[in-house]
C-alpha cells in the first residue's frame, strides 16, 4: 500500500509564524478530520525546493479506500507554495 506522500515544494511565506503543514484524508465512511492527518514542520531555512515526507504508515485509519486528500497549512499565512512534485509512495529511503 502507499503509506507515504512525498511532496517537493518551495514554501515562501511572508512570515515564519506558520510552523506546520499537513495532509488530511477521508475514506468512504469517514470525512476530513484532524484525527485523519499527517503533519510535519515547514523548513523555513531553505530558499529552494525541499522534499517533505508525510508518513501515514502507522495511522490506524489509513486503510481501505481513501477517497480524498487535502493539503493545508496550520495558521494564517500569506505567501506562495510551489509544488514541483507530489506522489504517493510505498516506502521512503532512510
FENDAJO-V822237 format. One record per helix or strand of 2 or more residues. SS is the DSSP state (@ for helix, = for strand). FROM is the first residue (numbers start at 1). TO is the last residue. If there is no record, write none. Layout:
BEGIN
ss->(SS;SS)
from->(FROM;FROM)
to->(TO;TO)
END
This chain:
BEGIN
ss->(=;=;=;=;=;=)
from->(4;20;37;50;66;79)
to->(13;27;41;55;73;89)
END
